[in-house]
Amino acid sequence: MEFQTTSWLLTCLIFAPMAAMVLIGLLAALGPLLKLPRPAVDHGSRVLALLGAAVTLVLTAIVWLGFDSSMPRLAEMQGYPHLQFVQHAVWIQAFNIEYFVGVDGLSITMVMLTALISFIAVLASLPWGIPKDDHKHFSRRGVPGYMALIMLLESAMLGVFCSMDFFLFYVFWELMLLPMYFLIGIWGGPRREYAAIKFFLYTLAGSVLMLLAMIGLYYASDETRLIDGSYAAHTFDMVKLAVENDFSSMALVSPKLVWLGLFIAFAIKIPMFPFHTWLPDAHVEAPTPISVILAGILLKMGTYGILRVNYTILPDETIWARYGIAVFGVINIVYAAFVCMAQRDLKKLIAYSSVSHMGFVLLGMAALTDPGINGAVYQMWNHGIISPALFLIAGVIYDRAHHRRIDGFGGLARTVPEYTGLVGLAFMASLGLPGLNGFISEALCFIGAFSVFTVLTIVAASGVIITAAYYLWTMQRMFLGPLNEQYKDLTDVNWRERLTLYPLMALMIVLGFYPMPILDLMKDSLHELVAPLARAAGM
Amino acid sequence: MLETNLLWLIPGLPLLGAVLSGLLGKPLQRRFGKKAISAVSVLLPWASFGVAAWCFIQLPEGGSLHDRLWTWIAIGPLEVDLAFAMDPLSAMMALAVSLVGSLIHVYSIGYMADDEGYWRYFSFLNLFMFSMLLLVLGDNLLLMFVGWEGVGLCSYLLIGFWYRDLVNARAGMKAFVVNRIGDFGFLVGLLLLFWSLGGEWMDGAYRVNGGAFSLNFRDLPDLVAAAADKQLWGVPVLTLAGIFLFIGACGKSAQIPLYVWLPDAMAGPTPVSALIHAATMVTAGVYMVARMNFLYVHSPTAMTVVALVGAVTALFAATIGVFQYDIKKVLAYSTVSQLGYMFIGVGVGAFWAGSYHLLTHAFFKACLFLCAGSVIMAMHHEQDMRKMGGLGKTMPITRWTYWYACVAISGFPIASGFFSKDEILFQAYNAGSLMVPGWIIWLLGFVAAGLTAFYMWRSYFMTFTGPAVSVGGHEPQEQRPVITVVLGALAVGAFAMSFIGIPALWLDSPPQLEHFLAPVFSAAEGLERVFAPGAGHGVEWGLMGASIGIALLGLAFAWWLYRGRKSELPARLMAAMPRAHKLVYNKYYVDEIYDTTAVRGFLGLSRLSGWFDSKVIDGLVNLCGAAARGFAWIDGAIDRYAVDGAVNGLAWLVTRAGGKLRRVQTGRLTTYLAGLVAGVLIFVILTRFLLDVYA
């Protein structure tokens, strides 16, 4: 089966932020030559980054409007979700590497999330509202470099979600690592170097596994033809790897080992217990907008990768491993929730809550049922809305109080009522209050998983109690009770913070009562993705 | 079934009020005063009541109204609409909730008049009305769950309304978390139910993608009936689902073992206690069981659990109520106890009787709480009954409405409480479908009825009779009309509710409410009678007489011990049995037991997890890092001499890079740019080069 080029739109979308990066680079290089003052260059790069993110957002909207979620399945396409906005060309002939991008219902959901959250992250990187004398604030240090790196990061993330060629996927995957490393390592908090290196090495270790697995799959794949008709002994084409190849009898290594390699690489990103400890450190040290991107988008790459690669290319091994996935999902949910209770740092608590909530995705996807997998991907989306809001919230208080110790506040509701309301809403969404978006995805995960993993699902459902406990306890310690006099002059949220927070808050409410725009987008593709596995598993 | 497009307005209007006063309330209040808030937030619930009444009039005989907004969730076999339905049961609930709720909104105008958080209060109260009406009118279980947790949230917000006092904040949190334990049960029940309904069974394995889930209350009875034989872990799945759903009801409706939050919830403003923690929210569990009657009739086990827990709670809470001195605490334990009665009703299969008691209780208990609120205001926020007395002279309206509500709750046949409670007790005695003989349930309820009469009249005598007290130098005064009118209205309601439940024993026709609700509870007619064949009229008369007798006994005791506050007897009696008194006075130390076991254990486990995560898991990671660095150092040492300046091992390199980066961070843009370009170049060259070599 072949997907022919139908559109340039995705390419424009992926490289729009990179174009902004180049422009920022030019500005930064020419600025001193043209004797531009430094603030002018800083402002210019901010505007350029904002433009780059905005253009990407507009292009994403165009793709969204043009995306036909119910595109009828073609007979020969069976077993793979239908790709749209495809661009397909030979890239490196010698290794049968193609430039192959396209989106199905799963990808487009993630692309939309990426464009939205990146835009919000750029907004959150503006120094608007930060005291003028706070020169050390991340939004005032090395602005062109920072903005350029964010743009590079956005391109890489979009690339990962659009790539349908495994090699291209890998290139974007690695490309994402570099800007993230620098963004944490340079603009981060006091222990930024430790955190950045930990993040970098951990992910890199996963990447090595992925690289090996990828090469293994490549050499085990059958001969085929590239898009230009030329002969290829092997292929990186993920659609072909999935549909035309059967890896159940691989010569070199056991396919289960390949599956595990890929899975661990992705599991580190999710992050799945026991590979999760890089996340709290990275979050605590990263500046707010980087935490936003990290929690909102980067974590989704892990689960996206499992669905895109493990599920389609190695379905038999996925069926073999699904109990394991579910067990680790439940460990994530319950264990991380307990760890949350024990945290003293607000940002660390939110980081662990991310670990907990990503567990739902694992549980839902392992069930191989329609409600389960839709719940899983919708949970990815919802977590991508809620956790950025939570990190923005942590940023608000850190910018004012310069610390994040939960016990170090008290009674703040009196001085910052609007902020308190926003925190309350985000906490409620995160603890899965029905009527807000998080509930729908959690409920779908439970409904989907219950028929397959009855006891595990009941254990997982007990997580709702712990989650409520740690959020409400945090709420109580920070905002209720007698006012901590030290913070009686705290200022409420400013307009920059409103601009970043209110859109997310609105989405939490709207998508709680009207989730179908997102669910409709993905459900047919996800059915295509999971139905062959469910059939093979005898469900 | 009749389609309409009005039902959404019933929850929608209070929601509008909540949004308006939530978002604009603060500036509105500052600019136009509290009247502006009242105009929005008090009138909209009344409008909601008006719509509910209009829909009630249009309700077809024995049928229902239906209003579909949009598809909420549609995934594979699961299809859930955002839709509302009104059948006789939800019509009764919607009317009661919106009427009592609106009255309490009016009362709140007076009660909260001096509070600067007026707008916030009304926003929360409106939001509560929205959630509660959503719970009642939601067309399917999942939507009901939205309302179910929504009322829990509002309860949290309103208990902790005066959040500056940490005690209130803690009480709110306790309520929410204990409710969440219940909600966990509800969720599992929900999952069990879906699971038993959807799909099909083949070769002992469950096929999920075949069948269709429907969660509409209309479709559920048939689907549930079809699932009656299914088992899980050797237990009928409907029994499991029924019991787990009931755990949810225990949380929301404050039954053993999850009742502990309700007495603490009295920390909220008194109108909130009246509306949420007496009249409406706490009855949601009873409503849910009544709503799911078609499920429970399939499982005698689950019904027995419901009835027994209800009966034990009724008695248990009543004993605690006897020794409380805080007037609101007395009423709180009385609520727990009365909710127990309702569960007896629905548990023995007399779903209409349980619902009827829910309705009558909404009026007389709201009346009691609001009277208490009136007293508390007059006493300048003093709640201890030992410091009250003689208020009857200066507060006549409060006194007589409280008196009438006491008549109703203790079960004298001139008020609605008598009819509803007696029907429950008779049905319990008569119950033949349970795993235990009905008379056991009856006996528990019967004893509790005597205690109820005693502690209610005790509170009445302690508060309103005896020598007058003075507060701040002058006598406590009657409240403004905005408050007393509401008290009167609720007392009238408590009287009027009698007429719809007069038993067939007195008239020749069955009670009107029973007839009205019959279509909803048609499944209950099929209940098998395992034990008694059903008692006759003679027994019913006899039980009725016994009920009145024990209520009189309770009243007489209270009169004897507390009337006029003259007697020394109570103190002497307590002194005679110090241990027993202490045990009951301290509420059997249940809170303390929970604290030392569940709460401590939970916190301990979380601390252990935190320690394990940072020391063991992360410790291992750091150990790996250290090992790699050590290895890299050795490797580097070798390399430095062997291959000068060659690749020194990744860990070492990156560690160094971190150090270098500090110098890179010069703020000079050109440096960054150069670095970036160089990086990309190196990447491209390396990949090209490596690939060529590899090929």
Interface residues (C-beta under 8 A of the other chain):
Chain A: G25 A28 A29 G31 P32 V41 I92 A94 F95 R141 G142 P144 G145 A148 L149 L152 V171 L175 L178 F182 G185 I186 E193 A196 I197 K198 F200 L201 Y202 L204 F273 P274 H276 T277 W278 Y335 F338 V339 C340 M341 A342 Q343 T369 D370 P371 N374 G375 G411 A413 R414 P417 M428 L433 P434 G435 F439 I440 A443 L444 F446 I447 G448 F450 S451 V452 T454 T457 I458 A461 S462 V464 I465 I466 A468 A469 Y470 L472 W473 M475 Q476 F479 L480 G481 P482 L483 F513 Y514 P515 M516 L519 K523 H527 A531 A534 G538 M539
Chain B: K26 W70 T71 W72 I73 A74 I75 G76 P77 L78 L82 L142 F145 V146 W148 E149 G150 L153 Y156 G160 Y163 R164 D165 L166 A169 R170 M173 F176 V177 R180 I181 D183 F184 L187 V188 L191 L192 F194 W195 G198 G199 A205 Y206 R207 V208 N209 F213 L232 F602 L603 L605 S606 R607 S609 G610 W611 D613 S614 I617 D618 L620 V621 G625 A628 L650 A651 V654 T655 G658 G659 L661 V664 Q665 G667 L669 T670 Y672 L673 L676 V677 G679 F683 T687 L691 D692 A695
